[in-house]
Amino acid sequence: MSNKRTKSDDFYSRFKDQLLESQDWPGLYIFKFIVKENSEEYNQLKKYLNNYEGIKSFKSSSNNKFLSLTFEYYADSPLDIINIYKGIENIDNIISL
């Protein structure tokens, strides 16, 4: 569940191509992250996303151990999306969906 493993340039190149094919740009992109509730990782993720203008919504798991964070962001291009994902790579224990 660690995000310390950075993804390769090849991964992001394929992801960019997929985003170009699947969406119109500029356009809305919805990020979904899962973290332990009230954890340092949650605080780091929230702080990082505060650098971007978008709509954040939160939902606790049934046992209140995990938190699902949905972030709706209006991006100019797939590179905006990739930059956000790259920006959270240094935060441990985040699941990106």
MOHU-V761425 format. One record per helix or strand of 3 or more residues. SS is the DSSP state (@ for helix, = for strand). FROM is the first residue (numbers start at 1). LEN is the number of residues. If there is no record, write none. Layout:
SS/FROM/LEN ; SS/FROM/LEN
This chain:
@/9/14 ; =/27/10 ; @/40/10 ; =/54/7 ; =/66/10 ; @/78/10
